[in-house]
Amino acid sequence: MFDLILRRATLPDGRTGMDIGVREGRIAAVDKDLPGPAGEEIDATGRLVTPPFVDSHFHMDSTLSYGLPRVNRSGTLLEGIALWGELKPQLVQDAIVERALAYCDWAVARGLLAIRSHVDVCDPRLLAVESLLEVKRRVAPYLDLQLVAFPQDGVLRSPGALDLLRRALDMGVDVVGGIPHFERTMADGAASVKLLCGIAAERGLLVDMHCDESDDPLSRHVETLAYETQRLGMQGRVTGSHLTSMHSMDNYYVSKLIPLMAEARLGVIANPLINITLQGRHDTYPKRRGMTRVPELMAAGLTVALGHDCVMDPWYPLGSGDMLEVAHMGLHVGQMTGYDGMLACFRAVTEAPAKLLHLDGYGLEVGCHADLVVLQAADPVEAIRTRATRLCVLRRGAVVSRCAPVEAQLSLPGRPESVSFTLPTARAT
């Protein structure tokens, strides 16, 4: 007997009419017409059922703080960093925790059940670290929160940052972060990559660095990151986030760089909502889009994810935790509107980030955690196009969120009474 059967699901790989049987919080069977009985049955009515969304790059310590202590008038990256520097001394733990918990509520309702959040360690109080460790503990029953020790002001540039980063790791932060392009010199940036990768290797931890978040084509710290990954034998355990300078690099250099990244099995995270708004600010026209070379990196076999990065904070005034919005922007900025490209963008907010976070038990195979999302869509492309409503979200086989289908009622002579913005039949592949 199953605890729950989710019936008549369409799966991301195109299978239709599938039943998913759940027992003790895990997927026990995936097949057509599973026999009952079950403690509960949910009819997906042919709609798309997917593993949960995963955000591989976020800043939860600053989320929902928009307007504190003032608004970012220019909307630029550097004013956002300066604003965060003004806000840090005013932060109190209860406020950070409450904002983060509120965001996690939003995330669950969006079917987003795993987040990797960078947490600033350049505050001697390590207030944000303490706060997010508490949030991690409290949300663990319904959301996987992975924390990155992030020296926002530069691990070498900011006095005491190295010791603070080590303290944060001792307190239980999961991943080693960095920001080499924000160090005082290119040489210091390269030295910080070597230093931080060494710390991660000694402790057996993953690495995720803000790397080359710049329009400067000579910001090439990802090359050092790939080298250190190979030197230390950390292939598959290191990720470069942003990599926006690759957008501006000459093609000859990139033709050398991408194979080096592939040899190191680097993970890559682009953040399209933020990259398209923060990069190219020194350009007149034409303006650079800023997002790294997502299609080319995918074609080279690298694991590429798309992250949200920010929601209502000093750097970005918008957002609501919707990873389909991230995928939607990513496929536009990357000109990935071919069918395979759109499917790749869906995977970039589900399977790919789950791989980068090394999530245990993620997926739709038997034995995986029964973490599932029922979407008001027939397939992944329609889900992205409509930013589909999350009709039902399950965590370990239990429903944690429900939402009614979106349908507009019409009063038009001779026309249908309602529309739901979907085609009557799924498109051919």
N, C-alpha and C positions, 0 to 999 in steps of 0.2 A: 504493500500500500504506500502511496505517495502522500506526503504532507500537502503538496500542492501540485496541480497540473496547469500549465499555461498552454492553452489550446489554440490551434490554427494560426501559428505564427509564421511570418515571413522573416527569414534570417538574412543577415547582411551579405552572405555568399550567394543569395538568390534562391535558396530552397524555400518552398512554400508549403503551407498546410502542415507545418511541423508542430508537434507537441513537446513540451519540455517538462519532464517530471522532476520534482524536487523532494529530497529527503534529508532531514537533519542539516538544513542550510546549504546543501550542495546539490549540483545537478546530478541526478541519478540516471536519467534517460533522455535521449533526444531522438524522436522517431515520429512517424505518422500514427495516429489513432492509438495512442497509449491506452491500455485498459485501466479502468478505475478499480476500486473507488479511490478518492482522494479527499483529504480533509477540506480542501478548498479548490475550486476551479475558476480560472480567469480566462475568458474568451478574448483572444487578440483580434478576432474577426479579420484575419488576413493582413493585419498591420505589421509593421517592422518591429522586431524585438532584437535588441542589441545588448552587449555588455555595457556597463556604465561608461559615461564619458570620463576622461582623465585629463586634468590640467597639469602639464609638466612644468609650467613656469608661472609663478604667481608671487605676489608680495602681500601676504595677509596681515603683516604688522601695520601696514599703512591703509588697508582697505577701508572704504566708507568714511574716510577722514576728509573728503573734499570740502574745501572752504576753511580748513583749520591750518594755521592761524589766519590764512588769507587765501585768496584764489590765485592760481597760477595765471597771471594776466597774459603772458606771452605764449603759454602753452608749450614751452620748450623743455627739453631734457634738463638743461643746466639750471633753469629756474626751478624745475621740480626738485632737483637735488638740493638746491639752496633752501627751498621751502621746507623740505624734510629736515634739513639741519636746524631750521628755526623751530620746527614742531617737536623734535626729539626731547629737548629739555622740559617741555610741558606735558609729556605723556605720563599717564598714570595707568597702572596695570589693569584696574577694573574696566577702564574705557577701552583699552586694546582688546581685552578678552570679550567684552560685550559686542564690539564691532565685528570681531572675527567670528563669534558664534552666530551673529545675525547673518553674516555672509555664508556661513556653512548651511544655515537654513535655506538660503536662496539656492545654494549649490545642490542640495538634496532634491529640491523641487525641480531643478533642471536636469536631474539624472546624473549629476556630477558627483561621483562618490570616491574620487581619489584626487588629491591635490599635492603637488610639490611646491612648497612656499619657501622662498628665501627670507631670512630674518636677519636684520641688521645687527652686527655684533660690535659696532664702533661706538657704543654707549657704555661707559664704565659701569653703569648699573646693570647692564644686560637685562634691562626691563622687558624689552620685546621678546628676548629669548625665554625668560621665565613665563611671560604671558602666553606665548604660543605653545610652550610645552604643556601648560595647563589646558589650553584649548585642545591640543592633540589628545590628551587623556580623556577629556570630556566628550569629544566627538567620536572616539574610537568605535563605539558600538554601531555607528552608522556611516562613518566616513574615514578613509585612510588619509592621514595627514603626514607627509614626509617633510622634514625641515632641513634647510641648507644654511650653514653658517656663512653669512655673506658680509664681508668687510666693505660696506658701502663706500667708505672714504679711502679705500686702498689699504691693503694689509701692510705695506711698507710706508706708504705716505702718511697714514694716520698714526700718531704716537700711541703705542700700547695695543694696537689692533691685533698683532700676532698673539699676544698673551690672551687677549679677550676671545679670539677665535678658538684657541686651545681650551679655554675655560668653557666656552659654549659646547664644544664637542664632549668635554668631560661631563657636562650636565645632561647629555643625551641627544643633542642635535645629530641628525643622521648622516649628513652629506657635507663635504668640504666645498665651499664656494670661493670666488675671487672676482676681481675686476681689473685685469692687467692694463687695459687701455686707460684707466683713470690714475695709474701711478704717475709719478712726476716725469719719468723718461721712458723711452722704449726699452732701454736696458733694465730699468727697474721692473717694468711690466713683465719682461721675459724671466727675470729673477723671481718674481712673485709666482709665476706659473710653476717653475721648478720647485720652489719652496712648498707650495700648497699641494702639489701632486705628491711630493715626498711625504708630507704629513698624512695624506689619505692612504698612501701605500703602507706606511708604518702601522696605521690603525685598522687597515682592512676596510676602508670606507669608499663609497662612491664619490665622484667629483662632478660638479656642475658649475661652470664658470660663466659669468657674464663676459663675453669675449668679443672684442672689436665692435662694440656698439657705437659705431662712428661712420661718418661718410668718407673718412680718410682712407684711400686705397692702400696707403703704406702702413696702416694698422694691421699687422700680420701675426698677432699673438696666437691665432689658431694653429699656425705652423709649429710653434713651440709646444702648444698643447698636444698636438699629434705626436711630436717627437718624444716628449716626456711620457706620454702614454705607452709608447712602444718600449722606451728605455726601462720603464718600471714594470713592464709586463701587465699593464692594466687594461688591455684591449677589452672593449665592451663594457667598461665600468666608468667611462669618462664622457661627459657631454659638454659641448660648447653651445651656449645660449646666445641668441641674437645673431652674431656673425654678420652684421649689416654691412661691414666694410667690403665683404665679398661682392656686394651689389655694384661697387664702384671699381673693383680691381680689374686690371686688363686681362683679357681672355688667355693670353699666353701663361701668365703666372697661375691663373686658376687651373689651367690644364695640368700643371705640376701639383698644385695644392690638393685638389680633390682626390687624386690617387693616394697621396700621403694620408689624408683623413680616412680613406677607405681601408688602408692597410692597418691603421690604428683602431679600426672599428669604432670611431667616434660617433656618439649620438649627436644629433643636431636639433635645436629647438628654435624655430622662428616664431615671432610674436606679431602677426600681421596687423592687428588693430593698432598697436603701439608703434611698430616700425614705420607704417605708412604715415603716421601723424607726427612723429618726432624726428625722423630723418629728412634730409633734403631741406632743412630750414635755412641753410646759407645759400641755397640756390635761388636764382631768379626764375628763368625758364630756359630750357626744359628743367623740370624738377624731378629728381631721382625718387623712386618709390621706396628705396631703402631696404626692403625685405631681402634676405639672403637668397641664394640661388636654389630654391626648393626643388624644382623639377630636375635640375641637373644632379643635385645631391641624391635625390631618390633614384635616379637612373643609374648612379654609380653604386647602388646597393646599400647606402647608408640608411640607418633608421632616423627618419625625420618626423618630428612632432610639431604641432602648432599649439602655442600657449596663449592664455588670455593676458597674463602679465599684470595688469592693473584694472581695478574697478573703483571709480569715484575716489581718487587719491590725488596727491600733488602732481602726478604726471598725466592723469587721464580722468576727465570729468564724467565719463559715460560708463556703460557696461552693466550687466546684470547676472554674470556667471553663466552665460549661455555659450557653450562650446560650439554649437551649430552656427552662431554668429561669427565665431573665430574662423571656423572652416569656410563659411560663406565669404568672408573678407579674404582669406588666404587664397582661395581659388581665383578670385578676381585679381588680386595683386600679382599673383604668380602666373596669370593667364593660363589657368589650368581648367578651362571649360570644356575640354574634350571629356568623353565619358569616363575613360580610365583615370584621367586627372581628378575628376570630381570624386570618384570612389577613393582615390589615394588621399584626398583631403579629409574624407570621412574617417579613414583609418588613422589619419594623423591626429585625431582627437579621441581615438579609442585604443586600438591595438598598439600603435607605435609608442605613445607615451607610457602605456602599461609596461611595455618592454624596457623603456628607459628607466622607469622607476623600479624595475625588477619586482613587480607585483606578483605575489604568490596566488595561484588559483584564479587568475583572470581569464575569462573567455566563456565559450558556449559548449565546451567539450564536457563529457561525463567526468565527474570528479572536481570540476571547477566550482568556485563559490556561486551560489544562486543569487548573484547580483545582476539584475536585469532591468531594462527600461523598455516599456511599450510606447511607441511613438505613433502619432497621428500622421503616418506616411506609409506609402507602399514600398519604398526602397530608400537606400541612403541618399540618392540624388534628390528625391522629393523631400527628404528630411532636411537637407541643407537649404533647398530652395525656399521652403516655407518656414524654416526654423521651427520645425514641427513641435506641437504641444506634447509634453511628456504626460501621457494618459495615466501611466502607472509606473512607479519606481519600487523595485524590490531590493532589499538588503538581506543577504543570507536567507532568502526565501520568504521574508516577511515584507508586507507592503508598508513603505515608509512615506509614500506620497501618492496622491491621486489628483487628477485634474480632468474636468469635463472637456470633451472635444470642442474645438473652436468651429463655430458655424454662424454665419451672418444670415439674418432673416431679411428677405427682400419683399418689397411691395411694388412689383413691376408687372404691367399687363402682359400676359402671354409668356412670362418667363418663370423659371423655377422659384419655389418659395424660399429656397435657401442656397447658399454656396459655402463650400469648405476649402476652396482654393486648391483642390486636387483634381487630377484627371480621373475620369471614370474607370480607366484601366491602366495598369502599370506599363511603362514604356518598354520596348524591346531592347535587349542587350546586344 
